[in-house]
Amino acid sequence: MNSNRKLLPLRLVRVAWPAVLLCAFSLGLTTPGFTQEKEKPEMTTSPWAIQVEPVQADEGQLPPDFSMAIYEDLIAQLTKSEKFQQVFRSGDKEAEGVPNLLILHMTLQNFERGNQTTRAVTTVAGATKVQVRLKVATRDGNPVVEKDVQGTVRIFGENLKATFALAKDIATTLRNASLPAPAKGAGQ
């Protein structure tokens, strides 16, 4: 009987501690500090619009599916970033009348097509890499941003995921770039 009395508190602790921990955890998550969303810093749209040109590459250096995926992913990422008043595709007639227009050019620097199976098996080989020289300039050719940017898929994912990584990196670069104030009456 004495031995059961000594074991009772030990059994109670073993059974009760997960319940106490669960209650404490759930109470902690319902406090105002945890349930309120963190405020995102307000993104101010620049007075600029941007026109995206396709990737320039030598014949056969970049497969067409990669070229198109970079272009489409970049349009989506720039639109999502809300950095620019408008995002135009190459050749868009509406861009002609926009006074504060930047033109984004990309020149392929390096392309290494990896292997998805090799990546999945070894995790150290088979990476896909796409590197471009980014140049953003005003309509009259004055450079605003010039930088080498790379998209890579190293471990898991399809090869085309590198194009998404590249587009995201370009959008981040432009979002963080300090753009000059447009000239008064620019493009009018």
N, C-alpha and C positions, 0 to 999 in steps of 0.2 A: 504494500500500500504506500509506504514511504517513497519507493522508487517511482510510482505513478505520479505522486505529487510533484516530484522533481522534474519529471518529463513533461507534465502538462504545460508549464510556461514555455518550454522549449518548442513543443508542438504548436502552441498558439503563435509564437513568433514566426515559425516556419510557414504557417498558413496565412497569418495576417499581414506579414510584411509586403507581399505583392499587392494586396488590396490597398494598403496605406500608400504605397508608392504610386499606384495607379490614381488614387484620389488626389494626391499631391501634384502629380503631373497634369491631370485634367484641370485642376484649379489654377495651376500656373499658366496654362494655355488660354484660359478664359479671362485673364486679367487684361485691362485695357492696353498695356504695352505690347501684348502678343497678338491681339485680335485686330488692331488697327493696322492698315496697310501703311508701309513707309511711303512718305510723300516723295515722288520723283521730282528731281529738279525740273522746273519749268523750262521747256525747250523753246527758245525763241527762233522763229523762222527768219532766215536771213532775207535781205531784199533781193536776192539772186534767184534765178531759175537756172536749170542745168539741162544740157542736151548731151545724151550719151551716144558716143560713136562706137561701132563694133571694134573688137580687138583686131589690131593689125598684126598679121603674121605672114611669114613666107609660105608659099604654097606647100602643103603637106606637113608643115611644122606643127600645126594644131588641128586635131580632128574637128570636123564641123559640129558635132554634137557638143563638144566642149566649148567651142566658140559661141554657139547659140545659148548654152546654159550660163556661161559667164554673163552674157548680155542681158538675158532675162532675169537672172538672179540679182544683178546689179540694179536694174530698173526697180525691182521689188524692194530691195534694201534701201535704196535712196528715197523712194516714196515713203517707206516705213519710218525712216529717220526724221522726217518732217523738217529737215534743215533748209530745204529749198521750197520756194513758193510753188514751183511746178517742176516736174521731171518730164523731159521730152525725149522721144526716140529720134534716132538719126533720120533726117529727111522730113521731119514733121513740119508742115507748112505753117502751123500756128506759132512755131518758135521764131519765125522771121520777124514778127511784130513785137516781140518781147524786148523791152528796153535793156534790162539787166540780165544778160544771158551769159552763162559760162559754158564752155564746151569741154567735155571730158574725153580725152584720147587715151587709149591703152595700146602699148606695143609689147608684144610677147618677148620676154627675155629668155625664159627657160620653160620647158615642158618635159616632165618625166612621167610617163604613164606607168602606174604601179600595177600590182596584181592583188585583187581582193582576197583570193584564196591564200596567197603567201602571207598577206597581212594577218589574216585570221589564224593561221597556223603558227607563225613565228613571232609576230608582233614587233619584230625589229627590221624586217625587210618588206619590200613591196609597197612602199609609200608612193602616193601620187602627189606630184608637186606642179603647181602652175605659178609662174612668176611673171609679172608684167611691170612695165614702166608706166606709171600713172602720170598724166600731165593734164592739169585743168588750167584753162586759159580763158581770158576774156574773148569776146567776138573778134577784136582786132589783134589777137595773138599774144597779148601780154600774159606771161605765166603767173598763175596764182598759187598752184600747188604742183610740185614735182617730187615723186617718191617711187621707189621700188616696193612693190607689195606682193606678198606670196600667200597662196592658199594651199593647204596640205591636208591630206587625209592619211593618217599614220597607222591606226590600229583597226578600227571597225568601220564599215560603211562602203558604199559603192565608190567607184573612182570619181564619179561626177560630184560627189560631196565636196571635193576640193574646189569646185567652182563656187559653191555656196560659201565656203570659208573665205575664198578670195573676195567675193562680193561683199561679205560682211566686214572684212578688214578694210576694204576701200571705203565703204560707207562710214565706218568708225573714224578712219583717217580724215575724211571730209567733215564729219560732224565735229571733230575736235580742232579742225583747222580754223585759224582766224582769217576770215575773208576780208578783203579791203572794202571800204565803202564804195559803192558805185559812183562813177563820175556823174555830175549833174548833166542831165540831158543825154546820157549814154544811150547810143543806139537809136536815137529818135531822128 
